[in-house]
């Protein structure tokens, strides 16, 4: 299920205790620029094992560089019993107002 960057930002800002920003880019991509407070779980490297450690009581707003990996990751998470939404691209979330950090 896809939501817009603006919808994701609104959900995260209004209920930060309920929502988790999950970045599924590689660790190298994450180090370059990341959303403040986001978690990183590389879709290409042991994603299934990383997902097992996550709290099923939270709702995940999943994003990546362009929206492709996040779409697959959110679908995988839903199959595993998580509530997860494809929030698209990191740049769109930044443009919609989320704070970010760089190394």
Secondary structure as the mmCIF struct_conf table of DSSP 4:
data_model
#
loop_
_struct_conf.conf_type_id
_struct_conf.id
_struct_conf.beg_label_comp_id
_struct_conf.beg_label_asym_id
_struct_conf.beg_label_seq_id
_struct_conf.end_label_comp_id
_struct_conf.end_label_asym_id
_struct_conf.end_label_seq_id
STRN STRN1 UNK A 2 UNK A 2
HELX_RH_AL_P HELX_RH_AL_P1 UNK A 5 UNK A 14
TURN_TY1_P TURN_TY1_P1 UNK A 16 UNK A 18
STRN STRN2 UNK A 19 UNK A 23
BEND BEND1 UNK A 25 UNK A 25
HELX_RH_AL_P HELX_RH_AL_P2 UNK A 27 UNK A 32
STRN STRN3 UNK A 33 UNK A 35
TURN_TY1_P TURN_TY1_P2 UNK A 36 UNK A 37
STRN STRN4 UNK A 39 UNK A 40
TURN_TY1_P TURN_TY1_P3 UNK A 43 UNK A 44
BEND BEND2 UNK A 45 UNK A 46
HELX_RH_AL_P HELX_RH_AL_P3 UNK A 47 UNK A 52
TURN_TY1_P TURN_TY1_P4 UNK A 53 UNK A 53
BEND BEND3 UNK A 54 UNK A 54
TURN_TY1_P TURN_TY1_P5 UNK A 56 UNK A 57
BEND BEND4 UNK A 58 UNK A 58
STRN STRN5 UNK A 59 UNK A 64
BEND BEND5 UNK A 65 UNK A 67
HELX_RH_AL_P HELX_RH_AL_P4 UNK A 68 UNK A 79
TURN_TY1_P TURN_TY1_P6 UNK A 80 UNK A 81
STRN STRN6 UNK A 83 UNK A 89
HELX_RH_AL_P HELX_RH_AL_P5 UNK A 90 UNK A 95
TURN_TY1_P TURN_TY1_P7 UNK A 96 UNK A 97
STRN STRN7 UNK A 100 UNK A 102
#
